[in-house]
Amino acid sequence: MKIITDERCAGYSRPGHPERPGRIIASIELLRNQTELPIEWTEPGQASDAQILRAHSPEHLARLNEHMDFDDDTPFYENIAGFARASAAAALTALTAARKGESVFSLMRPPGHHATRDRAMGFCYLNNIAIAALEAAATGDSRDEALAKAGAKRVAVFDFDVHHGNGTEAILLDRPGIAFFSVHLYPFYPHTGAANAGKNCFNYPVAPYDPRETYRATLAQALDDLKKFQPGLVAVSAGFDAYERDPLVQGVLVADDFYWLGQSLRALGVPMFSLLEGGYSRDLPELIFAYLKGVEGK
Ligand SMILES: [Zn+2]
């Protein structure tokens, strides 16, 4: 398992904000101290303006340097543009690793799936998963011609964060060769994702207080539909805030469900990579570890 991280991404914080450095620091510590899963540690690398601008406007990129909060959830931090770029770069590095057939997870902050083309929101500044998916679609897969013909240019994004990936949907809407599948609570922040959008964005809203069995069945349905799309590559927005003890949300999932998600994604038999989105409980490191074990088939 390759883990892309950079302890410098713990370099910004605001007291009381749930999207805090400890999420990454504690996860790195658990992964360093375990022996079940051999890990290769990698740094994020670089993201070019051209790669970022497939998903965002130049005005948005410039706005990240203005010393003004984006909304109540999404503060301006000194050098947030640099932290957001590193997180996006890690997504691109994860894509490269997936294409080589490696198991890979980007353990970075800030998360990205709420960031739209023009707007930072919901703790997100740049949309890491959309930047990587658009890079994947633009550069195709030159590794194997047979694989390319079999649909390796089709990129699926699967988002199991408890919140709807509104930014990812807005950016990927009707982009050829890409499909977006999101399972989330509705009605709930950001109050989108009640129905499918365009030709390629498929939403699976779960009602608050629906039981765990319903949530699991909905995830399974979304994965079945994703499989029918026959992607050559799967990019996963891995959020762990549908967990029963997450402080932001009345979630219902347990650690075993994240293990099952990893296993189910592995069973697709398609190159894939995952990026950390949400997940705010103290148990986040264990949830990530459970998911990674599933992805590795341990
Ligand atoms: Zn979330």
Boltz pocket constraint, residues with backbone or C-beta under 6 A from the ligand:
constraints:
  - pocket:
      binder: B
      contacts: [[A, 161], [A, 162], [A, 163], [A, 239], [A, 241], [A, 277], [A, 278], [A, 279]]
      max_distance: 6.0
